[in-house]
Amino acid sequence: MKAIKIILGIITILVVGFFITGLVVKETVYETEIVINKPVSEVFELIKDKSKIKEWVTDVKSVEVMKETPSITGSLYKMTVDNRGNEVTMTQKVLAHVPNEKITHFFDAENMLKTDDYLFSEDENGSTIITKTSSCRSESYIMSCLFPYFKSTFQEIDQKYLNNLKQLAEKQ
């Protein structure tokens, strides 16, 4: 009987801790970075080319223009991605577009609201440094509780995409 009380006490502490996470952590933020041996102007053009996105963000199955603006900021796209065998549709809105300096995308994927902020700089060798700051949040309380525990997974996935971008850019 004492063992059952101890096990139930541990389970209770874990469950309470899980739910407190959603109250304390409202947004999961992480950073990834890559150096690409190409000039900023070439890398920037590659990232903004929607026809090439499937080559470096390998989970993307299709990109459809919903609204495109001349300044690109404010443009909307409908994206279909493969999430471990399940197709998920999300919208992508361009929040900022400063040529050769910055691109900010906002994704609404049902229970995940994600902002990706790409900052471009050039090192002394003429290579491009991309620093990507991402933040994830959810309107669902349960998902808000989960996201902090998956931060390293999100970071690994985003780093994989940046590595794919590097390979694509450097082979062109």
C-alpha positions in Angstrom: 0.0 0.0 0.0 2.8 2.4 0.8 4.4 1.7 -2.6 1.1 2.6 -4.3 1.0 5.9 -2.4 4.6 6.7 -3.4 3.9 5.9 -7.1 0.7 8.0 -7.0 2.5 10.9 -5.4 5.2 10.8 -8.0 2.6 10.7 -10.8 0.7 13.6 -9.2 3.9 15.7 -9.0 4.8 14.9 -12.7 1.3 15.8 -13.9 1.1 19.0 -11.9 4.6 20.0 -13.1 3.5 19.3 -16.7 0.5 21.6 -16.4 2.5 24.3 -14.6 4.8 24.4 -17.6 2.0 25.8 -19.7 1.4 28.6 -17.2 5.1 29.5 -16.9 6.3 29.1 -20.5 4.1 30.9 -22.9 6.5 30.7 -25.9 9.3 28.4 -26.9 12.2 30.3 -28.5 15.4 28.8 -30.0 18.1 29.8 -32.4 19.9 28.0 -35.3 22.7 29.3 -37.5 24.6 28.3 -40.7 27.4 29.6 -42.8 26.9 29.2 -46.5 29.9 29.7 -48.9 27.9 32.0 -51.2 27.2 35.7 -51.3 24.2 37.0 -49.3 22.4 38.1 -52.5 22.4 34.6 -53.9 21.3 32.9 -50.7 18.6 35.5 -50.1 17.2 34.9 -53.6 17.2 31.1 -53.0 15.3 31.4 -49.7 12.6 33.6 -51.1 12.1 31.4 -54.2 9.0 29.4 -53.4 9.6 26.9 -56.2 12.9 25.8 -54.5 11.5 25.4 -50.9 10.7 21.7 -51.4 14.4 21.1 -52.1 15.6 22.2 -48.7 12.5 22.0 -46.5 11.9 18.4 -47.4 8.6 17.9 -45.6 6.9 20.5 -47.8 4.7 18.9 -50.4 3.2 21.9 -52.1 3.1 25.7 -51.9 0.1 27.7 -53.2 0.0 31.5 -53.5 -3.0 32.9 -51.7 -2.0 36.5 -51.9 1.2 38.1 -53.2 2.1 41.7 -52.6 4.6 43.8 -54.6 6.7 44.4 -51.5 6.4 40.7 -50.5 5.7 41.7 -46.9 2.1 40.7 -46.3 2.1 37.9 -48.9 0.2 34.7 -47.9 0.8 31.1 -49.0 -0.9 27.9 -48.3 1.6 25.1 -47.6 1.0 21.3 -47.4 3.6 19.4 -45.4 4.1 15.8 -44.6 4.1 15.4 -40.8 5.2 11.7 -40.3 2.7 10.4 -42.9 -0.1 12.9 -42.1 -0.6 15.8 -44.5 -1.0 19.1 -42.6 -2.1 22.3 -44.3 -0.8 25.6 -42.9 -0.6 29.2 -43.9 2.6 31.2 -44.2 2.5 35.0 -43.9 5.6 37.1 -44.7 5.9 39.6 -41.9 9.1 41.2 -43.0 11.2 41.3 -46.1 14.3 43.4 -46.3 16.4 42.4 -49.3 19.7 40.7 -48.3 19.1 41.5 -44.6 16.0 39.9 -43.1 13.0 37.7 -43.8 10.3 36.9 -41.2 7.7 34.2 -41.7 4.7 33.5 -39.6 3.2 30.0 -39.8 -0.3 29.0 -38.6 -0.4 25.2 -38.5 -3.6 24.5 -36.5 -2.3 24.1 -33.0 1.2 25.5 -33.7 1.9 29.2 -34.3 5.5 29.7 -35.3 7.6 32.7 -36.3 10.9 32.2 -38.1 13.1 35.3 -38.3 16.1 34.9 -40.7 18.9 37.5 -40.3 21.5 37.6 -43.1 25.1 38.8 -42.7 28.3 38.4 -44.5 31.6 37.3 -43.0 35.1 38.5 -44.0 35.3 35.7 -46.7 32.1 36.8 -48.4 30.2 33.8 -47.1 26.6 34.2 -45.8 25.7 33.8 -42.2 22.1 33.0 -41.5 20.9 33.4 -37.9 17.4 32.0 -37.5 15.4 32.8 -34.4 12.2 30.7 -34.1 9.4 31.0 -31.6 6.6 28.5 -31.2 3.4 29.0 -29.2 -0.1 27.6 -29.3 -3.6 28.7 -28.5 -4.2 25.2 -27.0 -3.2 25.0 -23.4 -2.1 21.3 -23.6 0.1 22.1 -26.6 1.6 25.1 -24.7 2.6 22.6 -22.0 4.2 20.3 -24.5 6.3 22.7 -26.7 9.0 23.4 -24.1 9.8 19.7 -23.9 10.2 19.5 -27.7 12.5 22.5 -28.0 15.6 20.5 -28.9 13.6 18.5 -31.5 12.3 21.7 -33.1 15.9 23.0 -33.1 17.3 19.8 -34.7 14.6 19.9 -37.5 15.3 23.6 -38.3 19.0 23.0 -38.3 18.5 20.1 -40.7 16.6 22.4 -43.1 19.4 25.0 -42.9 22.0 22.3 -43.6 19.9 21.3 -46.7 19.8 24.9 -47.7 23.6 25.1 -47.5 24.0 22.0 -49.7 21.5 23.4 -52.2 23.1 26.8 -52.3 26.6 25.6 -52.6 26.0 23.2 -55.4 24.5 25.9 -57.6 
